[in-house]
Amino acid sequence: MYNFSEISIITHVRLDTTERLRNFFIRENYYRSQCTQIEFVYVEDDTKETLKDHFDDYPGRKYQFVYNDDEFKKTSSYNIGAKLATRKYFCFLDLDCIIHPSQILESVEKLKGDENLGLILPYNGVALYLNDDAKHLFVDHHQSYEILEDMFPKSFDVYYKNDFLLVGNNQAVGGAVMARKENFEKYNGFNPNFQGWGFEDNELPRRVHKLGMGVVKLANIAHVLWHLPHEGKGASNKEHNPYYRKNNQVCTYVEQCSVEDLKEYIKQW
């Protein structure tokens, strides 16, 4: 078992499909079967408080509901989650994503070893998107990581497919990021000016780096991120996010402004 006594797993939630709810159970069951003393922090951002109705009596869980009748606000929710968290190390992990616990602990050791490390991706940039058959197989084998390893692709080329998955990205920067609490506070967390899908994962590492802190990722070939499918009626439509252009502008501003202006900018939230 992996000891997670120093770590808070922080997750933004919007249950726009039934598969998202299923992924909540799959992911939490996986980590609870592999790790001890986990603190789960969930921030649900929607018109109705739903997730809490599905909680059991697991003691290591914190939850907050934020009413929002517009596109989701993941970055704002992550900042709320960071305030709820009681541990020293934060793992911001999307609801539909799984990474091996050893990768999280390895990332914590890197954060401990470098006081100037502002952000670490606890995987190597490769995002593997499971299909429905693979997801069912994972569940049927009681969330065994060995089943995922059996699905490992022969190539990391983008769009490479096998019977179980698609290589969705080999230079990903989203889905899972980790930070030490005090450094997270120095760059004032996530930028809450993002709404809906687009550019929020790009802005954070660029801002952290620009402010003079390190940004790294794990390098081992086996250290990938697994993405569970969540399609269904009501799913958010990435291509038609009305805030996509605004999100791009926010990211571009951070990239192009001076360090002095950036330091003032992050005081706004």
C-alpha positions in Angstrom: 0.0 0.0 0.0 1.1 3.5 -0.8 1.1 6.1 2.1 -0.6 9.3 1.0 -0.6 11.0 4.4 1.1 14.1 2.9 -1.1 14.4 -0.2 -4.5 15.9 -1.1 -6.0 14.7 -4.3 -8.1 17.7 -5.5 -10.7 17.3 -8.2 -13.2 19.6 -10.0 -16.5 17.9 -10.7 -19.3 18.5 -13.1 -21.4 15.4 -13.6 -22.6 16.2 -17.1 -22.9 12.5 -18.1 -23.7 9.3 -16.2 -20.2 8.0 -17.3 -18.6 10.8 -15.3 -20.3 9.6 -12.2 -19.2 6.0 -13.0 -15.6 7.4 -13.4 -15.9 8.9 -9.9 -16.5 5.5 -8.4 -13.9 3.8 -10.6 -11.2 6.3 -9.7 -11.9 6.5 -6.0 -12.1 2.8 -5.7 -8.8 2.4 -7.4 -6.9 4.8 -5.1 -8.6 3.5 -2.0 -7.6 0.0 -2.9 -3.9 1.0 -3.5 -3.3 3.8 -0.9 -3.7 4.6 2.7 -4.6 7.9 4.4 -5.8 9.6 1.2 -7.5 13.0 1.4 -9.9 13.5 -1.5 -11.1 17.0 -2.1 -14.0 17.5 -4.5 -15.4 20.8 -5.7 -18.7 20.4 -7.6 -19.5 23.3 -10.0 -23.0 23.0 -11.3 -26.7 24.0 -10.8 -27.4 21.1 -8.5 -25.5 19.4 -5.7 -25.3 15.8 -6.9 -22.0 14.1 -6.2 -22.4 14.2 -2.4 -25.5 12.0 -2.7 -23.2 9.2 -3.8 -20.6 9.4 -1.0 -20.2 6.6 1.4 -18.8 7.1 4.9 -15.1 7.3 3.9 -13.6 9.8 6.4 -10.9 11.3 4.3 -13.1 13.3 2.0 -13.8 17.0 1.7 -16.5 18.6 -0.5 -17.8 21.9 -1.5 -20.6 22.8 -3.9 -20.4 26.0 -6.0 -23.6 27.0 -7.9 -22.8 27.8 -11.6 -25.4 27.8 -14.4 -22.8 28.6 -17.1 -19.7 26.8 -18.6 -17.7 25.0 -15.9 -15.0 26.8 -14.0 -12.3 24.2 -13.3 -9.5 26.6 -12.4 -11.6 28.5 -9.9 -12.8 25.2 -8.4 -9.2 24.0 -8.0 -8.4 27.1 -6.0 -11.3 26.5 -3.8 -10.2 22.9 -3.4 -6.6 24.0 -2.4 -8.1 26.1 0.4 -10.1 23.1 1.7 -7.1 20.8 1.5 -5.1 20.1 4.7 -2.1 18.4 3.3 1.3 19.9 2.2 1.3 18.5 -1.3 -1.5 19.0 -3.8 -2.3 16.6 -6.7 -4.8 18.2 -9.0 -6.3 15.3 -10.8 -9.1 15.4 -13.3 -12.1 13.2 -12.5 -11.6 11.0 -15.6 -7.8 10.5 -15.1 -5.7 7.8 -13.4 -2.0 7.8 -12.7 -0.1 5.2 -10.8 0.3 6.1 -7.0 4.1 5.6 -7.3 4.2 8.5 -9.8 2.5 10.7 -7.3 4.9 9.7 -4.5 7.9 10.2 -6.9 6.6 13.6 -7.7 6.4 14.5 -4.0 10.0 13.5 -3.5 11.0 15.8 -6.3 9.0 18.6 -4.7 10.7 18.0 -1.4 14.1 18.0 -3.1 13.8 21.3 -4.9 12.4 24.3 -3.0 12.2 26.3 -6.3 10.1 23.7 -8.1 6.8 25.3 -8.7 4.9 22.6 -10.6 5.4 19.0 -11.6 3.5 16.8 -14.0 3.4 13.4 -12.4 3.6 11.7 -15.8 5.7 11.9 -19.0 3.3 13.8 -21.2 1.7 10.8 -22.7 -2.1 10.7 -22.4 -3.7 7.3 -23.2 -7.5 7.5 -23.9 -9.2 4.2 -23.0 -12.2 3.1 -25.0 -15.4 1.7 -23.4 -14.2 -2.0 -23.8 -11.0 -1.2 -21.9 -12.9 0.7 -19.2 -15.2 -2.3 -18.7 -12.2 -4.7 -18.5 -10.5 -2.5 -15.9 -13.6 -2.5 -13.8 -14.2 -6.3 -14.2 -10.7 -6.9 -12.9 -11.3 -4.7 -9.8 -9.3 -1.7 -11.1 -6.1 -3.7 -11.4 -3.2 -1.6 -12.8 -1.8 -4.7 -14.4 -4.8 -4.7 -16.8 -3.9 -1.2 -17.9 -0.2 -2.3 -18.4 -1.4 -5.1 -20.6 -3.1 -2.4 -22.8 0.2 -0.4 -23.2 0.7 0.8 -26.8 3.6 -0.2 -29.0 4.0 3.4 -30.1 3.6 6.9 -28.5 2.8 8.5 -31.8 -0.3 10.7 -31.6 -3.4 8.9 -32.8 -1.8 5.5 -32.6 -4.5 2.9 -31.7 -4.7 -0.6 -30.4 -7.8 -2.6 -29.4 -8.1 -0.7 -26.1 -6.9 2.9 -26.4 -5.8 5.9 -28.4 -2.7 7.9 -27.9 -4.4 11.2 -27.5 -1.3 13.3 -26.8 2.4 12.8 -26.2 3.1 16.3 -25.1 0.2 16.8 -22.7 0.3 19.3 -19.8 -3.1 18.7 -18.3 -5.1 16.1 -16.5 -2.7 15.9 -13.5 -0.4 18.5 -12.0 1.2 18.7 -8.5 2.6 21.4 -6.3 3.8 22.1 -2.8 1.4 24.3 -0.9 3.7 27.2 -0.2 4.8 27.5 -3.8 1.3 27.2 -5.1 0.4 30.2 -2.9 3.4 32.2 -4.3 2.1 32.1 -7.9 -1.5 32.4 -6.5 -2.7 29.1 -7.7 -4.7 28.6 -10.9 -5.9 31.5 -13.0 -9.7 31.7 -12.3 -10.3 33.8 -15.5 -10.7 30.6 -17.5 -14.2 29.2 -18.2 -15.1 26.1 -20.0 -12.5 24.1 -22.0 -9.3 25.6 -23.5 -5.8 26.9 -22.6 -6.0 26.7 -18.8 -3.6 23.8 -18.8 -1.1 25.8 -21.0 -1.2 29.0 -19.0 -0.3 27.6 -15.6 3.2 26.1 -16.4 4.1 29.1 -18.6 3.2 31.5 -15.8 5.0 29.5 -13.1 8.1 29.3 -15.3 8.0 33.0 -16.1 7.8 33.8 -12.4 11.1 32.0 -11.9 10.1 28.7 -10.6 10.8 25.3 -12.1 8.3 23.2 -14.1 9.2 19.6 -14.8 7.6 16.3 -15.7 8.4 12.6 -15.0 10.5 11.0 -17.7 10.1 7.2 -17.3 8.5 5.7 -20.4 6.0 3.8 -18.2 4.8 7.0 -16.4 1.7 7.7 -18.4 -1.7 9.2 -17.7 -4.8 7.1 -18.3 -8.0 8.8 -19.4 -11.4 7.1 -18.8 -14.1 7.7 -21.5 -17.0 9.9 -20.3 -19.1 10.4 -23.4 -22.9 10.6 -23.1 -25.9 12.8 -23.3 -25.2 16.2 -21.9 -21.4 16.1 -22.3 -19.6 19.4 -22.6 -18.9 20.4 -26.2 -15.3 21.5 -26.5 -15.6 22.9 -30.0 -18.4 25.3 -29.1 -17.2 26.7 -25.8 -18.3 30.4 -26.0 -15.3 31.4 -23.8 -12.7 29.7 -25.9 -11.5 32.9 -27.6 -11.3 34.7 -24.2 -9.4 31.8 -22.7 -6.9 32.1 -25.5 -6.5 35.8 -24.9 -5.8 35.2 -21.2 -3.1 32.7 -22.0 -1.6 35.0 -24.6 -1.5 37.9 -22.2 0.4 35.8 -19.6 2.9 34.7 -22.3 3.6 38.2 -23.6 3.4 40.5 -20.5 6.4 41.5 -18.5 7.4 39.8 -15.3 6.5 42.9 -13.4 3.0 43.1 -14.9 2.6 39.4 -14.3 3.3 39.9 -10.6 0.6 42.5 -10.4 -1.8 40.5 -12.5 -1.8 37.5 -10.2 -2.8 39.8 -7.3 -6.2 40.3 -9.0 -7.7 37.0 -7.8 
